[in-house]
Amino acid sequence: MGKAEGRGESWHGHVTAVTVAPEYRRQQLAKKLMNLLEEVTEKTYNAYFVDLFVRASNAPAIQMYQKLGYVIYRRVLRYYSGEEDGLDMRKAMPRDKDKKSIIPLKDPVTPEELEYD
C-alpha cells in the first residue's frame, strides 16, 4: 500500500506498508509490489523518490530494501511507539537526475521534525 505526497522536490511516493503472508514469502512478492509502486511513482506521478520507514532492528527487511536499491537516508529517533528508532530509506527516481533526494543526513531527527505534506 502506498501513496504520493509532498511538494516541490519533496514530491515522492511513500510505501505505507508491505506485507506478505508467511506461507507466500520467498516468492519475491514483496519485490513485485515494490516494483509496481516505483513504476506508478515514476510514470503516473513523476515523483523524485520513493521512501519508506522500517524498524532499525529489522535486518531482513533492511537488507531486502537495500537489494532493491534503497539507501538509509536518515534515522528517526523513537519513531515506533516512542521506543524504537526507525530508518527512513529512499530510492531516487529518474526525475531526480542528481540524486539529491538520497544524500544521507548526518544527524538523526525526531518524529516531530518529519515533514508530512
Short mmCIF file of the C-alpha atoms (twelve columns), coordinates in Angstrom:
data_MODEL
# 
_entry.id   MODEL 
# 
loop_
_atom_site.group_PDB 
_atom_site.id 
_atom_site.type_symbol 
_atom_site.label_atom_id 
_atom_site.label_alt_id 
_atom_site.label_comp_id 
_atom_site.label_asym_id 
_atom_site.label_seq_id 
_atom_site.Cartn_x 
_atom_site.Cartn_y 
_atom_site.Cartn_z 
_atom_site.pdbx_PDB_model_num 
ATOM 1   C CA . MET A 1   0.000  0.000   0.000   1 
ATOM 2   C CA . GLY A 2   1.374  3.404   -0.842  1 
ATOM 3   C CA . LYS A 3   0.622  6.971   -1.813  1 
ATOM 4   C CA . ALA A 4   2.100  10.071  -3.429  1 
ATOM 5   C CA . GLU A 5   2.779  13.084  -1.225  1 
ATOM 6   C CA . GLY A 6   4.980  16.125  -0.704  1 
ATOM 7   C CA . ARG A 7   5.687  19.350  -2.552  1 
ATOM 8   C CA . GLY A 8   8.368  20.574  -4.920  1 
ATOM 9   C CA . GLU A 9   11.486 18.418  -4.817  1 
ATOM 10  C CA . SER A 10  9.924  16.527  -1.897  1 
ATOM 11  C CA . TRP A 11  7.163  15.153  -4.188  1 
ATOM 12  C CA . HIS A 12  7.521  11.400  -3.714  1 
ATOM 13  C CA . GLY A 13  5.945  8.002   -3.499  1 
ATOM 14  C CA . HIS A 14  5.607  6.644   0.017   1 
ATOM 15  C CA . VAL A 15  5.413  2.974   0.946   1 
ATOM 16  C CA . THR A 16  2.839  2.808   3.719   1 
ATOM 17  C CA . ALA A 17  3.051  -0.962  4.196   1 
ATOM 18  C CA . VAL A 18  4.330  -4.107  2.517   1 
ATOM 19  C CA . THR A 19  3.039  -7.339  3.980   1 
ATOM 20  C CA . VAL A 20  3.223  -10.864 2.632   1 
ATOM 21  C CA . ALA A 21  1.595  -13.757 4.488   1 
ATOM 22  C CA . PRO A 22  4.179  -16.252 5.804   1 
ATOM 23  C CA . GLU A 23  3.012  -19.046 3.517   1 
ATOM 24  C CA . TYR A 24  3.639  -16.843 0.441   1 
ATOM 25  C CA . ARG A 25  7.053  -15.500 1.393   1 
ATOM 26  C CA . ARG A 26  10.219 -16.336 -0.570  1 
ATOM 27  C CA . GLN A 27  8.356  -15.910 -3.871  1 
ATOM 28  C CA . GLN A 28  9.555  -12.333 -4.491  1 
ATOM 29  C CA . LEU A 29  6.040  -10.947 -3.983  1 
ATOM 30  C CA . ALA A 30  7.344  -8.026  -1.895  1 
ATOM 31  C CA . LYS A 31  9.801  -7.199  -4.675  1 
ATOM 32  C CA . LYS A 32  6.985  -7.239  -7.241  1 
ATOM 33  C CA . LEU A 33  4.837  -4.977  -5.056  1 
ATOM 34  C CA . MET A 34  7.740  -2.554  -4.589  1 
ATOM 35  C CA . ASN A 35  8.461  -2.529  -8.335  1 
ATOM 36  C CA . LEU A 36  4.811  -1.726  -9.049  1 
ATOM 37  C CA . LEU A 37  4.774  1.153   -6.555  1 
ATOM 38  C CA . GLU A 38  8.009  2.510   -8.056  1 
ATOM 39  C CA . GLU A 39  6.552  2.288   -11.571 1 
ATOM 40  C CA . VAL A 40  3.427  4.200   -10.531 1 
ATOM 41  C CA . THR A 41  5.566  6.747   -8.676  1 
ATOM 42  C CA . GLU A 42  7.658  7.344   -11.781 1 
ATOM 43  C CA . LYS A 43  5.166  7.059   -14.638 1 
ATOM 44  C CA . THR A 44  1.938  8.311   -13.091 1 
ATOM 45  C CA . TYR A 45  3.179  10.849  -10.540 1 
ATOM 46  C CA . ASN A 46  6.622  11.787  -11.934 1 
ATOM 47  C CA . ALA A 47  7.967  11.967  -8.384  1 
ATOM 48  C CA . TYR A 48  11.555 12.466  -7.278  1 
ATOM 49  C CA . PHE A 49  11.934 9.456   -4.990  1 
ATOM 50  C CA . VAL A 50  10.204 6.669   -3.076  1 
ATOM 51  C CA . ASP A 51  10.563 6.453   0.682   1 
ATOM 52  C CA . LEU A 52  9.594  4.063   3.458   1 
ATOM 53  C CA . PHE A 53  10.164 3.629   7.166   1 
ATOM 54  C CA . VAL A 54  11.468 0.416   8.699   1 
ATOM 55  C CA . ARG A 55  12.367 -0.602  12.242  1 
ATOM 56  C CA . ALA A 56  16.103 -0.219  12.823  1 
ATOM 57  C CA . SER A 57  16.126 -3.758  14.262  1 
ATOM 58  C CA . ASN A 58  14.507 -5.351  11.184  1 
ATOM 59  C CA . ALA A 59  17.701 -6.509  9.477   1 
ATOM 60  C CA . PRO A 60  15.994 -8.824  6.940   1 
ATOM 61  C CA . ALA A 61  13.736 -6.019  5.675   1 
ATOM 62  C CA . ILE A 62  16.596 -3.509  5.568   1 
ATOM 63  C CA . GLN A 63  18.678 -5.961  3.558   1 
ATOM 64  C CA . MET A 64  15.798 -6.607  1.146   1 
ATOM 65  C CA . TYR A 65  15.245 -2.882  0.583   1 
ATOM 66  C CA . GLN A 66  18.960 -2.334  0.033   1 
ATOM 67  C CA . LYS A 67  18.953 -5.087  -2.607  1 
ATOM 68  C CA . LEU A 68  16.123 -3.161  -4.293  1 
ATOM 69  C CA . GLY A 69  18.289 -0.027  -4.414  1 
ATOM 70  C CA . TYR A 70  17.137 1.813   -1.286  1 
ATOM 71  C CA . VAL A 71  19.601 3.673   0.925   1 
ATOM 72  C CA . ILE A 72  19.297 4.762   4.527   1 
ATOM 73  C CA . TYR A 73  18.550 8.466   4.280   1 
ATOM 74  C CA . ARG A 74  18.180 9.184   7.992   1 
ATOM 75  C CA . ARG A 75  17.489 7.685   11.398  1 
ATOM 76  C CA . VAL A 76  14.309 8.765   13.172  1 
ATOM 77  C CA . LEU A 77  14.719 8.502   16.925  1 
ATOM 78  C CA . ARG A 78  11.946 6.664   18.793  1 
ATOM 79  C CA . TYR A 79  9.771  6.513   15.662  1 
ATOM 80  C CA . TYR A 80  7.977  3.306   16.666  1 
ATOM 81  C CA . SER A 81  5.777  3.746   19.748  1 
ATOM 82  C CA . GLY A 82  8.270  6.219   21.168  1 
ATOM 83  C CA . GLU A 83  10.647 3.324   21.847  1 
ATOM 84  C CA . GLU A 84  12.413 2.006   18.770  1 
ATOM 85  C CA . ASP A 85  14.253 4.014   16.128  1 
ATOM 86  C CA . GLY A 86  13.087 3.900   12.545  1 
ATOM 87  C CA . LEU A 87  15.113 4.227   9.376   1 
ATOM 88  C CA . ASP A 88  13.867 6.427   6.552   1 
ATOM 89  C CA . MET A 89  15.009 4.604   3.424   1 
ATOM 90  C CA . ARG A 90  14.835 6.145   -0.044  1 
ATOM 91  C CA . LYS A 91  15.321 5.324   -3.682  1 
ATOM 92  C CA . ALA A 92  15.741 8.084   -6.272  1 
ATOM 93  C CA . MET A 93  13.502 8.063   -9.323  1 
ATOM 94  C CA . PRO A 94  14.683 9.188   -12.791 1 
ATOM 95  C CA . ARG A 95  13.281 12.708  -12.244 1 
ATOM 96  C CA . ASP A 96  15.956 13.244  -9.564  1 
ATOM 97  C CA . LYS A 97  18.839 13.270  -12.027 1 
ATOM 98  C CA . ASP A 98  21.387 14.452  -9.419  1 
ATOM 99  C CA . LYS A 99  20.067 12.014  -6.770  1 
ATOM 100 C CA . LYS A 100 19.823 14.843  -4.233  1 
ATOM 101 C CA . SER A 101 16.873 13.144  -2.527  1 
ATOM 102 C CA . ILE A 102 19.009 10.249  -1.307  1 
ATOM 103 C CA . ILE A 103 22.049 12.062  0.090   1 
ATOM 104 C CA . PRO A 104 22.075 10.721  3.671   1 
ATOM 105 C CA . LEU A 105 21.615 13.137  6.544   1 
ATOM 106 C CA . LYS A 106 24.395 13.040  9.129   1 
ATOM 107 C CA . ASP A 107 22.294 13.621  12.227  1 
ATOM 108 C CA . PRO A 108 19.189 11.723  13.340  1 
ATOM 109 C CA . VAL A 109 15.844 13.505  13.614  1 
ATOM 110 C CA . THR A 110 12.837 13.105  15.887  1 
ATOM 111 C CA . PRO A 111 9.325  12.242  14.667  1 
ATOM 112 C CA . GLU A 112 8.308  15.859  15.333  1 
ATOM 113 C CA . GLU A 113 10.874 17.039  12.780  1 
ATOM 114 C CA . LEU A 114 9.469  14.927  9.943   1 
ATOM 115 C CA . GLU A 115 7.697  16.816  7.215   1 
ATOM 116 C CA . TYR A 116 4.255  15.462  6.396   1 
ATOM 117 C CA . ASP A 117 2.856  17.129  3.290   1 
# 
